[in-house]
């Protein structure tokens, strides 16, 4: 599974750019239960990141808070990617016309 790590001085924009360059962006159909789990995990990740920054620590593999953030991020990705992809417009039109998509 793809794993992404913060680097020293990384901003949220850096992290999003790194993530979007590795994973194709497809919309997902997120059910309420999965959405709530993603919301809770996101808050927990933000809290741990803010705590690390507040105490002036660097993001390193030896930091238990950083390890916890990575575990939460892995779980977040697992939940997100378990949600079904929403067909793009080409796939929707193809299904209306009876064509099979090859993605």
C-alpha positions as CSV (number, residue, x, y, z in Angstrom):
1,X,0.0,0.0,0.0
2,X,1.2,3.5,-0.8
3,X,2.6,5.3,2.3
4,X,3.3,8.9,2.6
5,X,5.4,10.6,5.2
6,X,5.6,14.2,6.4
7,X,9.0,15.8,5.9
8,X,10.5,18.5,8.1
9,X,8.9,21.8,7.2
10,X,6.1,20.2,5.2
11,X,2.9,22.2,4.8
12,X,-0.6,20.8,4.2
13,X,-0.3,22.0,0.6
14,X,3.0,20.0,0.2
15,X,1.2,16.9,1.6
16,X,-1.8,17.4,-0.7
17,X,0.5,17.9,-3.7
18,X,2.5,14.8,-2.9
19,X,-0.6,12.8,-2.4
20,X,-2.3,13.9,-5.6
21,X,0.9,13.2,-7.7
22,X,0.8,9.6,-6.5
23,X,-2.8,8.6,-6.5
24,X,-5.2,9.3,-9.3
25,X,-8.0,11.6,-8.2
26,X,-11.4,9.9,-8.6
27,X,-14.5,10.9,-6.7
28,X,-15.8,8.4,-4.2
29,X,-19.3,7.6,-2.9
30,X,-18.8,8.0,0.8
31,X,-21.6,6.6,3.0
32,X,-22.4,8.5,6.2
33,X,-20.7,5.9,8.4
34,X,-17.5,6.1,6.5
35,X,-17.8,9.9,6.3
36,X,-18.1,10.1,10.1
37,X,-15.0,7.9,10.5
38,X,-13.0,10.0,8.1
39,X,-14.1,13.1,10.0
40,X,-13.0,11.7,13.4
41,X,-9.7,10.5,12.0
42,X,-9.0,13.8,10.3
43,X,-9.6,15.7,13.6
44,X,-7.3,13.2,15.5
45,X,-4.6,13.6,12.8
46,X,-4.9,17.4,13.0
47,X,-4.8,17.4,16.8
48,X,-1.6,15.3,16.8
49,X,0.1,17.4,14.1
50,X,-0.8,20.6,16.0
51,X,0.6,19.1,19.3
52,X,3.8,18.2,17.6
53,X,4.2,21.7,16.1
54,X,3.2,23.4,19.4
55,X,5.9,21.5,21.4
56,X,8.4,22.3,18.6
57,X,9.2,18.7,17.8
58,X,10.3,17.6,14.3
59,X,8.4,14.9,12.5
60,X,10.6,11.9,12.9
61,X,10.0,8.1,13.0
62,X,11.1,7.9,16.6
63,X,8.3,10.3,17.8
64,X,5.4,8.3,19.2
65,X,2.9,11.0,18.2
66,X,4.3,10.9,14.6
67,X,3.9,7.1,14.6
68,X,0.3,7.5,15.8
69,X,-0.4,10.1,13.0
70,X,0.9,7.6,10.4
71,X,-1.3,4.9,11.8
72,X,-4.3,7.1,11.7
73,X,-3.5,8.3,8.2
74,X,-3.1,4.7,7.0
75,X,-6.5,3.9,8.5
76,X,-8.0,7.0,6.9
77,X,-6.7,6.0,3.5
78,X,-8.0,2.5,3.9
79,X,-11.5,3.7,4.7
80,X,-11.5,6.2,1.9
81,X,-10.2,3.8,-0.8
82,X,-12.8,1.2,0.4
83,X,-15.5,3.5,-0.7
84,X,-16.7,2.9,-4.3
85,X,-15.5,5.2,-7.0
86,X,-18.1,7.4,-8.7
87,X,-18.2,6.8,-12.5
88,X,-16.9,9.7,-14.5
89,X,-19.0,11.3,-17.2
90,X,-17.6,9.1,-20.0
91,X,-18.4,5.9,-18.0
92,X,-21.9,7.1,-17.2
93,X,-22.7,8.0,-20.8
94,X,-21.2,4.6,-21.9
95,X,-23.4,2.7,-19.5
96,X,-26.4,4.6,-20.7
97,X,-25.5,3.6,-24.3
98,X,-24.8,0.0,-23.3
99,X,-21.0,0.2,-23.6
100,X,-18.6,-1.4,-21.2
101,X,-15.9,0.8,-19.7
102,X,-12.2,-0.2,-19.6
103,X,-10.5,1.8,-16.8
